[in-house]
Amino acid sequence: MNRSIEALSNLSNKEAMMAGGKGASLGEMTRREIPVPKGFVVMASVFENFLEKTGISNEIDLVLSTVKPDKTNTVSSASEKIQQIILEAKIPEDITIAIENEFDKLGSEFVAVRSSATAEDSASAAWAGQLNSFLNTNRETLLLNVSKCWASLFTPRAISYRFKNGLQEKKISVAIVIQEMIDSEVSGIAFSANTVTGNRNQIIIEAGFGLGEAIVSGKISPDSYLIEKKSQCILETIVESQECGMYRAKNGGNEWREIGTKGKEQKLNQAQINELTQLITRTENLYGFPCDIEWAYANNQFYILQCRPITSIKESNNLEEMSIPFLNPQEYIRGWEAHISGVPLTLIADVSASHHRKWQSVSTFNNELRSDLIFKTEVDFYTKLGETTSVDTFEKQANFIITNSKLMSKELETICQKSFLSKTEVSYMFQKVSEILNNYSIFSEAYTDGAMKNIKKDPNSPQSEKLLKILSLKNDLRAMVNATVFYPNAWPGTIVEKLSSQFNIPKEDLWQYREGEVMDLFDGKYLDAQEVAQRKSAFVFYRDKNGKVSIFSGNIAKTLIMQLDDKETNNLSFVKGQTANDNGKGKVIGPVRLIKNTVYDMAATQKYIESVCEGDVIISEATEPDLLPALYKCAAVVTNRGGLLSHAAITAREIGICCIVGAKGATSFFGDGDIVEIDPSTGIIRLLKKSV
């Protein structure tokens, strides 16, 4: 069998040494009926045949022997010489004819020409971004782009990568994947696990209009969707405004186009997110490990363009871990505030966030101050809902509270006489608390404000008079709820009182447990003492729009609370972005090395790389792969644009440095030489000292 050119459908994962990692992976997915654009692979043997027939192999080895990886000028010089050697060498006629014939059989006017290294994309190293790809290639530019892909095996970043990963002595060849070009309406990248938290039950999808190269390069900030894998519930949706996108130019190649008002829209709707989530899960199941996936959407069809192992992912034992939210004070209203003496009643805040509030909200404690804040759009929604809620519904739920509060008061007397509570009894008590709070939620300010608007429309009607009478009971109902839930001697307080002695936990510590954590005591699981101490210091309960409640404590909570402080945000000394990689070493402090614009000039890039020192913080609009040697030296990288799957993010995770992406305005806010502090737990870059 001629193994110089093969259709993707004839390849599998076993042939990575001939088809390269990318080619073998695409072949495997094609055979397993994952939707992959049709195409073929120019095998690595063709490149080796090209080197042999042109007689340039020894010449390349001689130039590579001059490289001293710690001296970037030798890397750049070698790269320039080797690429020139390859591009000036004429491709033998038998190779050009074979490639062009396969192109014609494909029947596509435009194709994607992608490099596929034979040492590519292991679970510990990724050549992602090191070699070149050329989109929207036509027959006229086909052979030139094949040569450019071969030459990209020796770009400065690829040579640096080779030496950094100890691959300089290993034989590395390159195959070329040529596929039908998908004219993407929307495209993006996905991780089948949360690389930031290590949560393998979460999927991250990033999406933008046009070609996905715009996202990979970090030149746009994409929409980001966080999905729970098992339930396929969308946990978080971040919609970014996209001013321009990359599209096919009229005669081939790519061009940037302004998108206009469409750029403010969400890129994928819920049905599309669900469909793509299923495809990502299916692809991960095929490989059996977390995957980094490039995808495209066109003509009502999703395509997988590439799949490789995630090369850097944290270990996490907490499948419920969520991303830390950014709390904009302009989006919330303060619904309640009170000074608390003594330890905070974290358990009360938990049951309230979980069962009382039906809306996106935040509950905080810091410096003896407890506050509840509600998302403004949720207030508007529930006010309108209150206008349409029937009188019978208000009456039914008021009667439930009155009846059950009396019953619970009697039951509490019996419970107080017990010296020991079983797991079933405690579960029953929490269930009753949940029922009371669920029914009382209809008497929140938003609901009742809406109901009052309805009354004002026809104040003298029998229905309005009846509703007004029910609403006048609100204060009495609140007193009943206080007596059964919120007061320290109510049902949760009784649980704390009894279980404190039963499990030998100080009451002030047990108050810091959440409902589920209290139930875990019966299975021998205790809350970590450090977490108890952090919750006493400060906490934030965040209920997202899907009803998922998360708790943040200690310094993270204090930073979130600071975000909600209007005084702080009116005079910002920091910029907020999204943490793409936390190196696990805490905050990073260092001097800024600033790139105002993306660097394309190789001489300027080289000068910048040489100026970066160990411990510097690189701040840029986005990072180009050519900056890789600088990234190896710096302590952290911050970009104005880009998402969790941009070049900066992927490279930072692999190198093991701190990375913040989407920090809008960072290149304008900070100056070269400024001393900054980066907190990866919050994504905040804070100015410590302005440079002179």
C-alpha positions as CSV (number, residue, x, y, z in Angstrom):
1,M,0.0,0.0,0.0
2,N,1.3,3.5,-0.9
3,R,1.6,5.3,2.4
4,S,2.5,8.7,0.9
5,I,-1.1,10.1,0.9
6,E,-4.0,8.7,2.8
7,A,-7.7,9.6,3.2
8,L,-8.7,10.4,6.8
9,S,-11.1,7.5,6.7
10,N,-8.1,5.1,6.3
11,L,-6.2,6.4,9.3
12,S,-6.4,5.7,13.1
13,N,-4.7,6.7,16.3
14,K,-2.1,4.0,15.8
15,E,-0.5,5.9,12.9
16,A,0.6,9.1,14.6
17,M,4.3,8.4,13.6
18,M,3.2,8.6,9.9
19,A,0.2,10.9,9.9
20,G,1.3,13.1,12.9
21,G,-0.8,13.5,16.0
22,K,-3.4,15.8,14.3
23,G,-3.8,13.6,11.2
24,A,-4.1,10.3,13.2
25,S,-6.6,11.9,15.6
26,L,-8.8,13.2,12.8
27,G,-8.6,9.8,11.1
28,E,-9.7,8.1,14.3
29,M,-12.7,10.4,14.7
30,T,-13.7,10.0,11.1
31,R,-13.7,6.2,11.5
32,R,-15.8,6.5,14.7
33,E,-18.3,8.8,12.8
34,I,-17.5,12.0,14.7
35,P,-18.5,14.8,12.2
36,V,-15.1,15.8,10.8
37,P,-14.6,17.7,7.5
38,K,-13.5,15.3,4.7
39,G,-9.9,15.3,3.7
40,F,-6.5,13.5,3.3
41,V,-3.1,13.5,4.9
42,V,0.2,14.0,3.1
43,M,2.2,11.6,5.3
44,A,5.5,12.4,7.1
45,S,7.3,10.1,4.7
46,V,6.6,12.7,1.9
47,F,8.4,15.4,3.8
48,E,11.3,13.0,4.5
49,N,11.3,12.1,0.8
50,F,11.4,15.8,-0.1
51,L,14.4,16.3,2.2
52,E,16.2,13.4,0.7
53,K,15.6,14.2,-3.0
54,T,16.5,17.9,-2.5
55,G,19.6,17.0,-0.5
56,I,18.9,19.6,2.2
57,S,18.7,17.4,5.3
58,N,22.4,17.6,6.2
59,E,22.3,21.4,5.7
60,I,19.4,21.7,8.2
61,D,21.1,19.5,10.8
62,L,24.3,21.7,10.5
63,V,22.3,24.9,11.2
64,L,20.4,23.3,14.1
65,S,23.8,22.4,15.7
66,T,24.5,26.1,16.2
67,V,21.5,26.7,18.4
68,K,22.1,27.6,22.0
69,P,18.5,27.6,23.5
70,D,19.3,30.1,26.2
71,K,20.5,32.6,23.6
72,T,17.4,33.7,21.6
73,N,19.5,35.3,18.8
74,T,20.9,31.8,17.8
75,V,17.3,30.4,17.7
76,S,16.1,33.2,15.5
77,S,19.1,33.0,13.2
78,A,18.8,29.2,12.8
79,S,15.1,29.5,12.1
80,E,15.5,32.1,9.4
81,K,18.2,30.1,7.6
82,I,16.4,26.7,7.8
83,Q,13.0,28.1,6.6
84,Q,14.7,29.8,3.7
85,I,16.4,26.5,2.8
86,I,13.1,24.7,2.7
87,L,11.1,27.3,0.9
88,E,13.7,27.7,-1.8
89,A,13.9,24.0,-2.4
90,K,11.8,22.8,-5.3
91,I,9.2,20.1,-4.5
92,P,9.8,17.1,-6.7
93,E,7.3,16.7,-9.5
94,D,5.9,13.3,-8.4
95,I,5.0,14.8,-5.0
96,T,3.3,17.9,-6.5
97,I,1.2,15.8,-8.9
98,A,0.1,13.4,-6.1
99,I,-1.0,16.3,-3.8
100,E,-2.8,18.2,-6.6
101,N,-4.6,15.0,-7.7
102,E,-5.9,14.4,-4.2
103,F,-7.0,18.0,-3.9
104,D,-9.0,17.7,-7.1
105,K,-10.7,14.5,-5.8
106,L,-11.8,16.3,-2.7
107,G,-14.0,18.6,-4.8
108,S,-13.7,21.6,-2.6
109,E,-12.6,25.0,-3.9
110,F,-11.0,26.0,-0.6
111,V,-9.2,23.8,1.9
112,A,-7.5,24.1,5.3
113,V,-3.8,23.1,5.2
114,R,-2.6,22.1,8.7
115,S,0.8,20.9,10.0
116,S,0.7,17.7,12.0
117,A,4.0,16.9,13.8
118,T,4.9,13.3,14.4
119,A,5.8,14.2,18.0
120,E,2.5,16.1,18.4
121,D,0.1,16.5,21.3
122,S,0.9,14.0,23.9
123,A,-0.7,14.2,27.3
124,S,2.3,16.1,28.7
125,A,3.2,18.3,25.8
126,A,1.3,20.0,23.0
127,W,2.6,21.5,19.7
128,A,-0.6,23.6,19.6
129,G,0.4,27.0,18.1
130,Q,4.0,25.9,17.5
131,L,3.5,24.9,13.8
132,N,1.6,26.8,11.1
133,S,-1.8,26.2,9.5
134,F,-3.2,28.0,6.5
135,L,-7.0,28.4,6.1
136,N,-9.0,29.1,2.9
137,T,-6.2,27.7,0.7
138,N,-7.1,27.3,-3.0
139,R,-5.4,25.2,-5.8
140,E,-3.1,28.2,-6.7
141,T,-1.6,28.5,-3.2
142,L,-1.8,24.8,-2.2
143,L,1.8,23.8,-2.8
144,L,3.3,27.0,-1.4
145,N,1.3,26.5,1.8
146,V,2.4,22.8,2.0
147,S,6.0,24.1,1.9
148,K,5.2,26.7,4.6
149,C,3.8,24.0,6.8
150,W,7.0,21.9,6.4
151,A,9.1,25.0,7.1
152,S,7.1,25.8,10.3
153,L,8.7,22.8,11.9
154,F,11.6,25.2,12.3
155,T,10.0,28.5,13.4
156,P,11.7,30.2,16.4
157,R,8.9,29.1,18.7
158,A,9.0,25.5,17.4
159,I,12.8,25.3,17.8
160,S,12.5,26.7,21.4
161,Y,9.8,24.3,22.1
162,R,11.9,21.4,20.8
163,F,14.8,22.3,23.1
164,K,12.6,23.2,26.1
165,N,11.0,19.8,26.1
166,G,14.2,17.8,25.4
167,L,13.1,16.8,21.9
168,Q,16.3,18.1,20.1
169,E,17.7,14.6,19.8
170,K,14.4,13.0,18.8
171,K,13.5,12.5,15.2
172,I,10.6,14.8,14.5
173,S,8.9,14.9,11.1
174,V,5.7,16.6,9.9
175,A,2.7,15.4,8.0
176,I,0.2,17.8,6.3
177,V,-3.6,17.5,6.8
178,I,-5.6,18.9,3.9
179,Q,-9.4,19.2,4.6
180,E,-12.5,20.7,3.1
181,M,-12.7,24.3,4.5
182,I,-15.7,24.9,6.6
183,D,-17.0,28.4,6.1
184,S,-17.9,28.9,9.7
185,E,-20.8,31.0,10.9
186,V,-19.7,30.4,14.5
187,S,-16.6,28.5,15.7
188,G,-14.5,28.1,18.8
189,I,-12.7,25.9,21.2
190,A,-13.8,23.6,24.0
191,F,-12.3,21.8,27.0
192,S,-14.1,18.7,28.1
193,A,-12.8,19.5,31.7
194,N,-12.4,22.7,33.6
195,T,-8.7,23.4,33.3
196,V,-8.9,26.3,35.8
197,T,-10.4,24.3,38.7
198,G,-9.6,20.8,37.6
199,N,-13.3,19.9,37.6
200,R,-13.8,17.0,35.2
201,N,-17.6,17.3,35.4
202,Q,-17.6,20.6,33.7
203,I,-17.2,21.6,30.0
204,I,-15.9,25.0,28.9
205,I,-17.0,26.2,25.5
206,E,-15.8,29.4,23.9
207,A,-17.5,30.8,20.8
208,G,-17.1,33.6,18.3
209,F,-18.5,34.6,14.9
210,G,-16.4,33.6,12.0
211,L,-13.3,31.5,12.0
212,G,-11.9,30.1,15.2
213,E,-8.4,31.4,14.5
214,A,-9.6,34.7,15.9
215,I,-10.1,33.0,19.3
216,V,-6.9,30.9,19.3
217,S,-4.9,34.0,18.5
218,G,-6.6,35.9,21.4
219,K,-7.6,38.7,19.1
220,I,-11.2,38.6,20.2
221,S,-12.8,37.9,23.6
222,P,-15.2,35.0,22.9
223,D,-18.5,34.1,24.6
224,S,-17.8,31.6,27.3
225,Y,-20.3,28.9,28.5
226,L,-19.7,26.7,31.5
227,I,-21.7,23.5,31.4
228,E,-22.1,20.6,33.9
229,K,-21.3,17.5,32.0
230,K,-23.6,15.0,33.7
231,S,-26.8,17.1,33.8
232,Q,-25.8,19.3,30.8
233,C,-27.0,22.3,32.8
234,I,-25.5,25.6,31.7
235,L,-23.9,26.9,34.9
236,E,-22.6,30.2,33.5
237,T,-23.0,32.2,30.3
238,I,-20.7,35.2,29.6
239,V,-21.6,37.1,26.4
240,E,-18.8,39.3,25.0
241,S,-19.2,42.0,22.4
242,Q,-17.4,41.1,19.2
243,E,-16.5,44.0,16.9
244,C,-15.0,42.1,14.1
245,G,-14.4,38.5,12.9
246,M,-12.2,36.5,10.6
247,Y,-13.8,35.3,7.4
248,R,-12.8,33.9,4.0
249,A,-11.5,36.6,1.5
250,K,-13.0,36.6,-2.0
251,N,-10.0,35.0,-3.7
252,G,-8.9,32.8,-0.8
253,G,-7.0,33.5,2.4
254,N,-8.6,35.3,5.4
255,E,-9.7,38.8,6.1
256,W,-11.1,40.7,9.1
257,R,-14.6,42.1,8.8
258,E,-16.6,44.4,11.0
259,I,-19.7,42.6,12.4
260,G,-21.8,45.5,13.6
261,T,-24.6,45.2,16.1
262,K,-24.7,41.4,15.5
263,G,-21.5,41.2,17.5
264,K,-23.3,42.0,20.7
265,E,-25.5,38.9,20.4
266,Q,-24.9,35.6,22.1
267,K,-23.0,33.4,19.7
268,L,-24.8,30.0,20.5
269,N,-28.3,29.6,21.8
270,Q,-29.2,27.0,24.4
271,A,-30.2,24.3,22.0
272,Q,-26.9,24.7,20.1
273,I,-24.9,24.6,23.4
274,N,-26.7,21.4,24.4
275,E,-26.0,19.8,21.0
276,L,-22.3,20.8,21.1
277,T,-22.0,19.6,24.7
278,Q,-23.2,16.1,23.6
279,L,-20.7,16.1,20.8
280,I,-17.9,17.1,23.1
281,T,-18.9,14.4,25.7
282,R,-19.1,11.8,22.9
283,T,-15.6,12.8,21.6
284,E,-14.1,12.6,25.1
285,N,-15.7,9.2,25.7
286,L,-14.0,8.0,22.5
287,Y,-10.6,8.9,23.7
288,G,-11.0,8.3,27.5
289,F,-9.3,11.5,28.6
290,P,-10.1,15.2,28.9
291,C,-9.9,16.8,25.5
292,D,-9.0,20.2,23.9
293,I,-11.3,20.5,20.9
294,E,-11.6,22.9,18.0
295,W,-15.1,23.1,16.5
296,A,-17.0,24.9,13.8
297,Y,-20.7,25.5,13.0
298,A,-22.1,26.0,9.5
299,N,-25.4,25.2,7.8
300,N,-26.9,23.8,11.0
301,Q,-24.1,21.3,11.5
302,F,-21.3,21.1,14.1
303,Y,-17.9,19.9,13.0
304,I,-14.9,18.8,15.1
305,L,-11.7,20.3,13.5
306,Q,-9.2,19.0,15.9
307,C,-8.9,17.1,19.2
308,R,-5.9,16.6,21.4
309,P,-5.3,15.8,25.1
310,I,-5.4,18.6,27.6
311,T,-1.8,19.0,28.5
312,S,-2.2,20.8,31.8
313,I,-5.1,20.2,34.2
314,K,-5.3,20.6,38.0
315,E,-6.3,17.7,40.2
316,S,-9.5,18.4,41.9
317,N,-11.5,16.4,44.4
318,N,-14.4,18.7,44.3
319,L,-16.7,18.1,41.4
320,E,-19.0,20.9,42.5
321,E,-16.3,23.6,42.3
322,M,-17.4,26.7,40.3
323,S,-15.6,29.6,38.7
324,I,-15.3,32.6,40.9
325,P,-17.8,35.2,39.7
326,F,-17.1,38.9,39.0
327,L,-19.7,40.9,40.9
328,N,-20.5,44.2,39.3
329,P,-22.1,46.6,41.8
330,Q,-24.0,48.3,39.0
331,E,-25.9,45.0,38.4
332,Y,-27.1,44.5,42.0
333,I,-29.3,46.3,44.5
334,R,-28.8,46.0,48.3
335,G,-32.0,44.4,49.7
336,W,-31.0,44.0,53.3
337,E,-28.1,44.9,55.6
338,A,-27.5,44.4,59.3
339,H,-24.6,44.5,61.8
340,I,-23.9,41.1,63.4
341,S,-22.1,40.7,66.7
342,G,-20.2,37.5,67.3
343,V,-19.7,34.7,64.8
344,P,-21.7,34.8,61.6
345,L,-24.6,32.3,61.3
346,T,-23.3,30.8,58.0
347,L,-25.9,27.9,58.2
348,I,-28.8,30.5,58.2
349,A,-27.3,32.2,55.1
350,D,-27.0,28.9,53.4
351,V,-30.5,27.7,53.9
352,S,-31.8,31.2,52.9
353,A,-29.8,31.3,49.7
354,S,-30.8,27.7,48.8
355,H,-34.5,27.7,49.7
356,H,-35.8,31.3,50.3
357,R,-34.5,33.2,47.3
358,K,-35.5,32.0,43.9
359,W,-33.4,34.5,42.1
360,Q,-29.8,35.3,41.3
361,S,-28.4,36.9,44.5
362,V,-25.4,37.4,46.8
363,S,-25.2,37.1,50.6
364,T,-22.2,38.5,52.3
365,F,-20.5,38.8,55.7
366,N,-17.4,40.8,56.5
367,N,-16.4,43.1,59.4
368,E,-19.6,42.2,61.4
369,L,-21.8,43.4,58.4
370,R,-24.3,41.0,56.8
371,S,-25.8,42.0,53.4
372,D,-28.1,40.5,50.9
373,L,-28.0,41.8,47.3
374,I,-30.3,40.9,44.4
375,F,-29.5,41.0,40.7
376,K,-31.4,44.0,39.2
377,T,-32.9,42.1,36.2
378,E,-34.2,39.4,38.6
379,V,-36.0,42.1,40.6
380,D,-37.7,43.4,37.5
381,F,-38.7,39.8,36.5
382,Y,-40.2,38.9,39.9
383,T,-42.0,42.3,40.1
384,K,-43.7,41.5,36.9
385,L,-44.4,38.0,38.1
386,G,-46.0,39.5,41.3
387,E,-48.4,41.5,39.1
388,T,-49.7,38.3,37.5
389,T,-49.7,36.0,40.6
390,S,-53.2,35.1,41.6
391,V,-54.8,36.1,44.9
392,D,-55.4,32.4,45.6
393,T,-51.7,31.7,45.3
394,F,-50.8,34.4,47.9
395,E,-53.6,33.1,50.2
396,K,-52.6,29.5,49.9
397,Q,-48.9,30.2,50.7
398,A,-49.8,32.5,53.6
399,N,-52.0,29.8,55.1
400,F,-49.3,27.3,54.7
401,I,-46.9,29.5,56.7
402,I,-49.4,30.2,59.4
403,T,-50.4,26.5,59.8
404,N,-46.9,25.0,59.6
405,S,-45.3,27.6,61.9
406,K,-47.7,26.6,64.7
407,L,-47.0,22.9,64.1
408,M,-43.3,23.5,64.0
409,S,-43.4,25.4,67.2
410,K,-45.0,22.5,68.9
411,E,-42.6,20.0,67.3
412,L,-39.7,22.1,68.4
413,E,-40.7,21.7,72.1
414,T,-40.5,17.9,71.6
415,I,-37.2,18.1,69.8
416,C,-35.6,20.3,72.5
417,Q,-36.2,17.5,75.1
418,K,-34.2,15.0,73.1
419,S,-30.5,14.5,73.9
420,F,-29.7,12.8,70.6
421,L,-30.9,13.5,67.1
422,S,-30.9,10.9,64.3
423,K,-29.9,11.7,60.7
424,T,-33.6,11.1,59.7
425,E,-34.8,13.7,62.3
426,V,-32.3,16.3,61.2
427,S,-33.1,15.7,57.5
428,Y,-36.8,16.2,58.4
429,M,-36.0,19.4,60.2
430,F,-34.2,20.8,57.2
431,Q,-37.0,19.7,54.9
432,K,-39.6,21.7,57.1
433,V,-37.3,24.7,57.0
434,S,-37.1,24.4,53.2
435,E,-40.9,24.2,52.9
436,I,-41.4,27.3,55.0
437,L,-38.8,29.4,53.1
438,N,-40.1,28.2,49.7
439,N,-43.6,29.4,50.6
440,Y,-42.4,32.6,52.1
441,S,-40.4,33.6,49.0
442,I,-43.6,34.9,47.4
443,F,-43.7,37.6,50.1
444,S,-40.4,39.1,49.1
445,E,-40.2,42.8,48.2
446,A,-40.1,42.2,44.4
447,Y,-43.2,39.9,44.5
448,T,-45.2,42.2,46.8
449,D,-44.2,45.3,44.9
450,G,-45.7,43.7,41.7
451,A,-48.8,42.7,43.6
452,M,-49.3,46.3,44.8
453,K,-49.0,47.6,41.3
454,N,-51.8,45.2,40.4
455,I,-53.9,46.5,43.3
456,K,-53.4,50.1,42.2
457,K,-55.0,49.3,38.8
458,D,-58.4,48.6,40.4
459,P,-58.1,49.3,44.2
460,N,-61.8,48.9,44.9
461,S,-62.3,45.5,43.4
462,P,-63.1,42.5,45.7
463,Q,-59.9,40.8,44.5
464,S,-57.7,43.8,45.2
465,E,-59.3,44.2,48.7
466,K,-58.7,40.5,49.5
467,L,-55.1,40.7,48.2
468,L,-54.4,43.8,50.2
469,K,-55.6,42.1,53.3
470,I,-53.3,39.1,52.7
471,L,-50.3,41.4,52.0
472,S,-51.0,43.3,55.2
473,L,-50.1,40.0,57.0
474,K,-46.5,40.2,55.6
475,N,-45.0,41.4,58.9
476,D,-46.8,38.8,60.9
477,L,-45.6,36.1,58.4
478,R,-42.1,37.4,58.7
479,A,-42.3,37.1,62.4
480,M,-43.4,33.5,62.1
481,V,-40.5,32.7,59.7
482,N,-38.1,34.4,62.0
483,A,-39.3,32.2,64.9
484,T,-39.0,29.0,62.9
485,V,-35.9,29.7,60.8
486,F,-33.9,32.8,61.3
487,Y,-33.6,33.3,65.1
488,P,-30.7,31.5,66.8
489,N,-33.2,29.5,68.9
490,A,-35.3,28.4,65.9
491,W,-35.0,25.1,64.1
492,P,-31.5,25.5,62.6
493,G,-30.3,26.9,65.9
494,T,-31.7,23.8,67.7
495,I,-29.9,21.6,65.2
496,V,-26.6,23.4,66.1
497,E,-27.3,23.2,69.8
498,K,-28.0,19.4,69.8
499,L,-25.4,18.3,67.3
500,S,-22.6,20.4,68.9
501,S,-22.5,18.1,71.9
502,Q,-23.4,15.1,69.9
503,F,-20.4,15.4,67.6
504,N,-18.2,17.4,70.0
505,I,-18.0,20.5,67.8
506,P,-18.1,24.0,69.3
507,K,-21.3,25.8,68.5
508,E,-19.6,28.8,66.9
509,D,-17.8,26.3,64.6
510,L,-20.9,24.3,63.8
511,W,-22.7,27.5,62.8
512,Q,-20.2,27.7,59.9
513,Y,-21.4,24.5,58.3
514,R,-23.8,24.4,55.3
515,E,-26.9,22.2,55.3
516,G,-25.3,19.4,53.4
517,E,-22.2,19.5,55.5
518,V,-24.3,19.1,58.7
519,M,-25.8,16.0,57.2
520,D,-22.3,14.7,56.3
521,L,-21.5,14.6,60.0
522,F,-23.6,11.5,60.4
523,D,-21.2,9.9,57.8
524,G,-18.1,10.9,59.8
525,K,-17.2,13.9,57.6
526,Y,-16.1,17.1,59.3
527,L,-15.5,20.5,57.8
528,D,-11.9,21.5,57.6
529,A,-10.8,23.7,60.5
530,Q,-9.2,26.2,58.1
531,E,-12.4,26.6,56.1
532,V,-14.3,27.1,59.4
533,A,-11.9,29.9,60.3
534,Q,-12.2,31.5,56.9
535,R,-16.0,31.5,57.0
536,K,-15.9,33.2,60.4
537,S,-13.7,35.9,58.8
538,A,-15.8,36.5,55.7
539,F,-18.2,34.7,53.4
540,V,-20.1,35.2,50.1
541,F,-22.9,33.0,49.1
542,Y,-23.5,33.3,45.3
543,R,-26.7,32.0,43.8
544,D,-26.4,31.9,40.0
545,K,-29.3,32.3,37.5
546,N,-29.7,28.5,37.4
547,G,-30.2,28.2,41.2
548,K,-26.7,26.8,42.0
549,V,-25.4,28.1,45.3
550,S,-21.7,28.4,45.9
551,I,-19.8,29.7,48.9
552,F,-16.5,31.6,48.9
553,S,-14.7,32.4,52.2
554,G,-11.8,34.2,53.6
555,N,-9.7,36.4,51.4
556,I,-11.5,35.4,48.2
557,A,-14.8,36.5,49.9
558,K,-13.3,39.8,50.9
559,T,-12.2,40.5,47.4
560,L,-15.6,39.7,46.0
561,I,-17.2,42.0,48.7
562,M,-14.8,44.7,47.7
563,Q,-16.0,44.4,44.1
564,L,-19.5,45.3,45.4
565,D,-18.3,48.4,47.3
566,D,-19.2,51.4,45.1
567,K,-16.4,53.5,46.7
568,E,-13.8,51.0,45.7
569,T,-15.0,50.6,42.1
570,N,-15.4,54.4,41.6
571,N,-11.6,54.8,42.1
572,L,-10.2,51.5,40.8
573,S,-6.6,50.6,41.5
574,F,-7.0,47.3,39.7
575,V,-8.2,45.6,36.5
576,K,-10.3,42.4,36.5
577,G,-9.9,39.5,34.1
578,Q,-10.5,35.8,34.0
579,T,-8.0,33.4,35.5
580,A,-6.9,31.0,32.8
581,N,-4.2,29.4,34.9
582,D,-3.4,29.5,38.6
583,N,0.1,28.3,39.2
584,G,-0.8,27.2,42.7
585,K,1.7,29.5,44.4
586,G,-0.7,32.2,45.3
587,K,-0.3,35.9,44.4
588,V,2.3,37.0,41.9
589,I,4.1,40.4,42.3
590,G,6.4,41.7,39.7
591,P,7.3,44.5,37.2
592,V,5.3,45.0,34.1
593,R,6.7,44.4,30.6
594,L,4.2,46.0,28.3
595,I,3.5,45.3,24.7
596,K,1.0,48.0,23.5
597,N,0.3,46.3,20.2
598,T,0.5,42.8,18.9
599,V,4.1,42.3,17.6
600,Y,4.6,41.1,14.0
601,D,8.0,42.6,13.4
602,M,10.5,39.8,14.1
603,A,13.3,42.3,15.0
604,A,11.0,44.1,17.5
605,T,9.8,40.7,18.8
606,Q,13.4,39.6,19.3
607,K,14.3,42.8,21.1
608,Y,11.3,42.4,23.4
609,I,12.0,38.8,24.2
610,E,15.6,39.7,25.2
611,S,14.3,42.5,27.5
612,V,12.1,40.2,29.5
613,C,13.6,39.0,32.8
614,E,12.8,36.3,35.2
615,G,9.9,37.3,37.4
616,D,8.5,40.0,35.0
617,V,4.7,40.2,34.3
618,I,4.0,40.4,30.6
619,I,0.9,42.5,29.7
620,S,-0.2,42.5,26.1
621,E,-3.3,42.9,23.9
622,A,-2.8,39.2,23.1
623,T,0.2,36.9,22.8
624,E,1.6,35.5,19.5
625,P,3.3,32.2,19.4
626,D,6.6,34.0,18.5
627,L,6.7,35.3,22.1
628,L,7.1,31.8,23.5
629,P,10.7,32.3,24.7
630,A,9.6,35.4,26.7
631,L,6.7,33.4,28.3
632,Y,9.2,30.9,29.5
633,K,11.0,33.6,31.5
634,C,8.1,35.6,32.9
635,A,6.2,35.0,36.2
636,A,2.8,35.8,34.7
637,V,1.0,36.9,31.6
638,V,-2.0,39.2,31.3
639,T,-3.9,39.9,28.1
640,N,-6.6,42.4,27.3
641,R,-8.5,40.0,25.1
642,G,-8.8,36.2,24.7
643,G,-10.5,33.4,26.6
644,L,-9.5,30.3,28.5
645,L,-8.4,28.6,25.3
646,S,-6.4,31.4,23.7
647,H,-2.7,30.9,22.9
648,A,-1.7,32.7,26.1
649,A,-3.9,30.5,28.3
650,I,-2.9,27.2,26.8
651,T,0.8,28.1,26.9
652,A,0.7,29.4,30.5
653,R,-1.0,26.1,31.7
654,E,1.7,24.1,30.0
655,I,4.6,26.2,31.3
656,G,3.0,26.5,34.7
657,I,2.8,30.3,35.0
658,C,-0.1,32.5,36.2
659,C,-2.3,33.8,33.4
660,I,-5.2,36.2,33.4
661,V,-7.1,36.8,30.1
662,G,-9.8,39.2,29.1
663,A,-8.5,41.9,31.4
664,K,-10.0,44.7,29.4
665,G,-7.9,47.9,29.4
666,A,-4.9,46.4,31.1
667,T,-2.4,47.7,28.5
668,S,-3.8,51.2,29.0
669,F,-4.2,51.1,32.8
670,F,-0.6,49.8,33.5
671,G,2.6,51.2,32.3
672,D,6.0,49.6,31.6
673,G,7.8,49.1,34.9
674,D,4.8,49.4,37.1
675,I,4.8,47.0,40.1
676,V,1.6,44.9,40.1
677,E,0.1,42.1,42.2
678,I,-1.8,39.4,40.5
679,D,-4.3,37.4,42.5
680,P,-5.3,34.2,40.5
681,S,-8.0,33.4,42.9
682,T,-10.0,36.4,41.8
683,G,-8.5,37.4,38.4
684,I,-7.5,40.8,39.8
685,I,-4.4,42.7,38.7
686,R,-3.7,45.4,41.2
687,L,-1.3,48.4,40.9
688,L,1.1,48.5,43.8
689,K,3.6,51.1,42.6
690,K,3.6,53.4,39.6
691,S,6.8,53.5,37.6
692,V,8.7,56.8,37.6
